Structure formats: C-alpha cells, structure tokens
Amino acid sequence: MSEKKSPLWHGRFAEGPDAEAVAFETSIHIDERLAQDDIRGSVAHAGMLGKTGIIPSEDSAAIVAELKKIASELEAGTLAIDPAAEDIHSFVEGVLTDRLGDAGRKVHTGRSRNDQIALDERLHLRRVVPLMQAALVDLIETLAAIAESNTETLMPGYTHLQRAQPVTLAHHLAAWAWQLTRDHGRLGDALSRMDAMPLGSGALAGSSLPLDRHQVAGELGFSGLTANSLDAVSDRDYCVELASALSILMMHLSRYCEEIVIWSTEEFKFVEMSEKWSTGSSIMPQKKNPDFAELIRGRSGLVFGNLVALLTMMKGLPLSYDRDMQDDKTSLFAAWDTAASSLRIFTHMIASASWNKDRMRAACSGGHANATDLADYLVRKGMPFRTAHGVAAAVVRECIESGIKDMVNLPLERMRAHSELIENDLFALLTPEAGVRSRNLPGGPNPERVREQLAALRRFIADNR
C-alpha cells in the first residue's frame, strides 16, 4: 500500500506509517469540531511563550496573528480541514508551519499533544455545556407554560401503572420539570470540575522551560490550574461525568416519552401529538404513531452505551496517557449529539401536543382512587390508620363484588356497615376534585401548591437564563 505523509512528530522513525495504519489511528473526523478550541489554546500558549522570552516576541506575534487568521478562514469556510490529517492538532500546526516556516514550528514549544488535547476538550466542553443547559431551561419553561394552564386539569396519578390517586396535569408536568432542574445542576457540577487549566503538564511531567501557566489560565478564563501534571494528562473524569449526566437526562426523557406513548393510545387518549411530530403506517392508513417519542426512548440506550464505553476504556489504563484515550471523543461526542438532538425534538414535540382534559377527568373516576381519602377521613375521626386502611379495603372489595365502579355510589348504610364513624359528609370528600384539594402539603397537587411550584420554576428559569 502507498504511504501517506508522515505527521509532524514522526520522531525517530525512518519510515512513514502504512496508509492503512494511518487511517486506523486518524481521529480528524471526530476531533475536527475542536478546531476553534485548539486554535484558542495555541494563541494563549504562543502569547505566553513570547511574553516569557522562551521564543522571540516577533515569532510569538506572527504565530498569534496567523492562528487568528486560520480561525477566521475556518469560520468563513475559505479554509477546509484536510481529512488526511492525523488529528486537529497536526492540521492546525501543519497549516501554520506551511505559512510561517520555522516560526510556526515554535508553537509546540513546552507542550505535548497530551496536555494539548486535555486543554482542547475542556475548552470545548466549557463552551458547549452552557448551550445544553440553555436547552434544558427552554424545556422547563415549555413545561411550566403548559402546567400554568392546567392547574385544575384533573388526571389519575399512577403507581405500578395502576390508578392510584388523583392529581393534576400541572402537578405531573411540574414533576418532569423538577427532574430537569437536577439535570441542569448535574451539567453545572461537571462544568465546575472542568475549570482547571492543564496546559503546561507536558507529556506527563511538566516542562523544564519557564512556562507561565497562570497567564495562560487567566487568558483562557480558567479559575485555576490542574494540581498534578500526571493526573492532568491522564484524567478523563470530566468526560465520564458529563456522559453520566447526559445518560440521566436521557433516562428522564425516555420516561416522559414512555408516558406519551401510553397516553396517546386509544385506551388512554390523554394526549394527541401534533401531526408534525407523528408518523403514519405503511399499511394501515388510520395510524398516527408517536414515533419521535419512541425514537428518543430508544436512543437513550445509545447514550448509556457511550457511558459504558468510556468507563470500560478507562478502567484498565495505567497512568498517564494511553492511546486508548483518543477514543474518548468518539463516545462523548456521540452521547452529546444524541442527547442534544433528543432534547430539542422533545421540546418541540411537547410544546405542540394537545391535551384531552375530559378524558383525563373521566379516568379519575372508577378504579377506587379515592380509597385513601376514605381512610384519611376515618383517621381524622380517631381511627388508627392501619384499621382505617382495612375498612377502606373492605369497602373497595364490596364495591368490586357488587359491580360498583366508584365507592361514592355505595349507599351510606352499606358504608356504615363497615364503620359507624362514616357519615354523609364523607361523600363530598370522595370526588377527584376534593381529593386533589385535600392534598395541600407543600409539593402536593392542590392547585395553590402547584402554583407555588410553578412560581419557583419560573424563578429557576429567570436565574438560569
């Protein structure tokens, strides 16, 4: 096979690698998205080299100017990334060297690809994680807006997918939103632990040159430096942590999509998805399938797999850098792209959904979701809860045996056969509306309490815009 051009750091080898070998180790198709971050790090590094006198100031100025020109050309599309380059670092340095000659060859003074990629990844993630957080805020705001119009919209709450107690649509959507606030926080936590500048760690043991790491950190906006050069180049915790946060986010989206799939069936018919976010059948013309919800649900597994791939890659690596770590970007970027697109699609999908309030209200009747209200009624009259639970269970059993779908239709005298504490005032407490309003503790489904939650979510949205 023919040979491709040797990389800039061909080193001691007399022969260039075989073309197939180069293709196998090349990462440019994955890390090309780091181009601007790589240039930004190199600009800061070159500027520092000039200010410390490690290289002549005129060479430093020429490198900085040419790197900024390369960045502009890449942004404008007048310079294309060479797919034959080994990685984004060799591409940028190669262009720089072609244009500046020996001056360009000085840009790598005092650094290694090991600390360079650790810097590039952190710069990139510090730039894009806030975009994911902003998308989460958009979804939280969308859910809050729907909830604000549905604080009185009754629906069954479920455990084990069995009707349990009545809640409201607002209460349910607020539960989704609160989970998403924690996803936002996890991304922020991961971001805070990326806020240490690794450049100057070299291959693993730093540098004998008088590099000013603090200057570079300040110029790049880092609050501090990595504390140990060996750790700095071998650490990929930030990739694993971010993939973990993305996996939890996808788990949440998958759960919501599962509910949407169930709720959009003819059996439930709580929600109808917009035609923009549904598909038909190749054989059954009547079908309207919630395919986008199903795709998000399915793609959660891809993100989980990316997390496992990162953990598996790292679990057996000795310190410091090993080439296995080149593939961290393959897994992390795949997880990122899947989560980002799923989050956008889910937001559009839920914003355009229509809610069948009458169907949800009707589902609150039957199934004896008011049994706990009967038990609580007896507790308020002095009966021990476990005894009250038994009375309510006996009433439910009698209703089932009698074919009565809702205990509110069981005559008072038959109720009193189970407990003489039961009076006519019970029946007003057994409606779904009364059940929801009676649950007035903080965090509960009472409309006033839900409005308090929504106000808190609005404050979260305002604070995180």
ChimeraX attribute file (.defattr): number of C-alpha atoms within 10 A of each C-alpha:
attribute: neighborCount
match mode: 1-to-1
recipient: residues
	/A:1	6
	/A:2	8
	/A:3	13
	/A:4	16
	/A:5	15
	/A:6	17
	/A:7	16
	/A:8	14
	/A:9	9
	/A:10	12
	/A:11	8
	/A:12	6
	/A:13	9
	/A:14	7
	/A:15	9
	/A:16	14
	/A:17	17
	/A:18	15
	/A:19	14
	/A:20	13
	/A:21	12
	/A:22	19
	/A:23	15
	/A:24	10
	/A:25	13
	/A:26	18
	/A:27	20
	/A:28	22
	/A:29	16
	/A:30	17
	/A:31	22
	/A:32	19
	/A:33	13
	/A:34	20
	/A:35	22
	/A:36	22
	/A:37	21
	/A:38	25
	/A:39	21
	/A:40	20
	/A:41	21
	/A:42	26
	/A:43	24
	/A:44	17
	/A:45	29
	/A:46	26
	/A:47	23
	/A:48	22
	/A:49	27
	/A:50	18
	/A:51	16
	/A:52	14
	/A:53	12
	/A:54	17
	/A:55	18
	/A:56	14
	/A:57	17
	/A:58	11
	/A:59	21
	/A:60	25
	/A:61	18
	/A:62	17
	/A:63	26
	/A:64	24
	/A:65	13
	/A:66	19
	/A:67	24
	/A:68	17
	/A:69	13
	/A:70	20
	/A:71	20
	/A:72	14
	/A:73	13
	/A:74	15
	/A:75	13
	/A:76	10
	/A:77	10
	/A:78	10
	/A:79	13
	/A:80	10
	/A:81	18
	/A:82	15
	/A:83	14
	/A:84	15
	/A:85	23
	/A:86	22
	/A:87	23
	/A:88	26
	/A:89	23
	/A:90	16
	/A:91	21
	/A:92	22
	/A:93	21
	/A:94	18
	/A:95	18
	/A:96	23
	/A:97	19
	/A:98	12
	/A:99	13
	/A:100	16
	/A:101	12
	/A:102	12
	/A:103	18
	/A:104	23
	/A:105	17
	/A:106	20
	/A:107	23
	/A:108	16
	/A:109	16
	/A:110	20
	/A:111	20
	/A:112	18
	/A:113	16
	/A:114	23
	/A:115	24
	/A:116	23
	/A:117	22
	/A:118	19
	/A:119	25
	/A:120	24
	/A:121	21
	/A:122	21
	/A:123	23
	/A:124	16
	/A:125	19
	/A:126	19
	/A:127	13
	/A:128	13
	/A:129	18
	/A:130	17
	/A:131	13
	/A:132	19
	/A:133	21
	/A:134	16
	/A:135	17
	/A:136	24
	/A:137	24
	/A:138	17
	/A:139	23
	/A:140	24
	/A:141	20
	/A:142	17
	/A:143	23
	/A:144	24
	/A:145	16
	/A:146	18
	/A:147	23
	/A:148	19
	/A:149	11
	/A:150	19
	/A:151	22
	/A:152	22
	/A:153	20
	/A:154	25
	/A:155	27
	/A:156	23
	/A:157	19
	/A:158	13
	/A:159	9
	/A:160	6
	/A:161	8
	/A:162	11
	/A:163	19
	/A:164	18
	/A:165	21
	/A:166	27
	/A:167	28
	/A:168	27
	/A:169	26
	/A:170	28
	/A:171	29
	/A:172	18
	/A:173	20
	/A:174	25
	/A:175	14
	/A:176	19
	/A:177	24
	/A:178	17
	/A:179	15
	/A:180	21
	/A:181	18
	/A:182	14
	/A:183	21
	/A:184	22
	/A:185	13
	/A:186	20
	/A:187	22
	/A:188	18
	/A:189	15
	/A:190	22
	/A:191	20
	/A:192	13
	/A:193	12
	/A:194	23
	/A:195	19
	/A:196	18
	/A:197	26
	/A:198	31
	/A:199	32
	/A:200	29
	/A:201	27
	/A:202	22
	/A:203	22
	/A:204	20
	/A:205	15
	/A:206	20
	/A:207	16
	/A:208	9
	/A:209	13
	/A:210	12
	/A:211	22
	/A:212	15
	/A:213	18
	/A:214	17
	/A:215	15
	/A:216	25
	/A:217	22
	/A:218	14
	/A:219	15
	/A:220	17
	/A:221	14
	/A:222	18
	/A:223	13
	/A:224	14
	/A:225	20
	/A:226	19
	/A:227	12
	/A:228	13
	/A:229	22
	/A:230	19
	/A:231	17
	/A:232	28
	/A:233	28
	/A:234	21
	/A:235	18
	/A:236	18
	/A:237	15
	/A:238	19
	/A:239	23
	/A:240	22
	/A:241	20
	/A:242	23
	/A:243	29
	/A:244	24
	/A:245	22
	/A:246	27
	/A:247	24
	/A:248	20
	/A:249	24
	/A:250	28
	/A:251	19
	/A:252	18
	/A:253	23
	/A:254	23
	/A:255	16
	/A:256	19
	/A:257	23
	/A:258	16
	/A:259	14
	/A:260	21
	/A:261	22
	/A:262	16
	/A:263	18
	/A:264	20
	/A:265	15
	/A:266	10
	/A:267	8
	/A:268	14
	/A:269	17
	/A:270	22
	/A:271	22
	/A:272	21
	/A:273	23
	/A:274	17
	/A:275	14
	/A:276	10
	/A:277	19
	/A:278	16
	/A:279	15
	/A:280	14
	/A:281	10
	/A:282	7
	/A:283	7
	/A:284	8
	/A:285	8
	/A:286	8
	/A:287	12
	/A:288	18
	/A:289	18
	/A:290	23
	/A:291	15
	/A:292	20
	/A:293	27
	/A:294	15
	/A:295	13
	/A:296	25
	/A:297	22
	/A:298	14
	/A:299	19
	/A:300	24
	/A:301	16
	/A:302	18
	/A:303	28
	/A:304	18
	/A:305	17
	/A:306	24
	/A:307	25
	/A:308	16
	/A:309	17
	/A:310	24
	/A:311	19
	/A:312	11
	/A:313	14
	/A:314	19
	/A:315	8
	/A:316	8
	/A:317	14
	/A:318	9
	/A:319	12
	/A:320	16
	/A:321	19
	/A:322	13
	/A:323	10
	/A:324	10
	/A:325	17
	/A:326	17
	/A:327	16
	/A:328	21
	/A:329	17
	/A:330	17
	/A:331	21
	/A:332	21
	/A:333	18
	/A:334	17
	/A:335	26
	/A:336	21
	/A:337	12
	/A:338	17
	/A:339	24
	/A:340	17
	/A:341	11
	/A:342	22
	/A:343	21
	/A:344	15
	/A:345	16
	/A:346	19
	/A:347	18
	/A:348	15
	/A:349	19
	/A:350	22
	/A:351	16
	/A:352	14
	/A:353	16
	/A:354	12
	/A:355	19
	/A:356	16
	/A:357	18
	/A:358	12
	/A:359	15
	/A:360	22
	/A:361	19
	/A:362	13
	/A:363	20
	/A:364	24
	/A:365	21
	/A:366	14
	/A:367	19
	/A:368	24
	/A:369	25
	/A:370	26
	/A:371	22
	/A:372	18
	/A:373	23
	/A:374	21
	/A:375	21
	/A:376	17
	/A:377	20
	/A:378	23
	/A:379	17
	/A:380	10
	/A:381	10
	/A:382	11
	/A:383	16
	/A:384	13
	/A:385	15
	/A:386	11
	/A:387	13
	/A:388	21
	/A:389	19
	/A:390	13
	/A:391	20
	/A:392	25
	/A:393	17
	/A:394	14
	/A:395	23
	/A:396	22
	/A:397	14
	/A:398	16
	/A:399	18
	/A:400	15
	/A:401	10
	/A:402	10
	/A:403	9
	/A:404	17
	/A:405	16
	/A:406	20
	/A:407	26
	/A:408	21
	/A:409	10
	/A:410	17
	/A:411	11
	/A:412	14
	/A:413	13
	/A:414	11
	/A:415	22
	/A:416	14
	/A:417	12
	/A:418	15
	/A:419	16
	/A:420	10
	/A:421	15
	/A:422	18
	/A:423	12
	/A:424	12
	/A:425	9
	/A:426	17
	/A:427	17
	/A:428	12
	/A:429	19
	/A:430	22
	/A:431	19
	/A:432	25
	/A:433	19
	/A:434	16
	/A:435	21
	/A:436	22
	/A:437	19
	/A:438	14
	/A:439	17
	/A:440	15
	/A:441	10
	/A:442	12
	/A:443	15
	/A:444	18
	/A:445	28
	/A:446	24
	/A:447	22
	/A:448	15
	/A:449	19
	/A:450	25
	/A:451	20
	/A:452	14
	/A:453	23
	/A:454	24
	/A:455	14
	/A:456	13
	/A:457	21
	/A:458	17
	/A:459	11
	/A:460	16
	/A:461	19
	/A:462	11
	/A:463	9
	/A:464	13
	/A:465	10
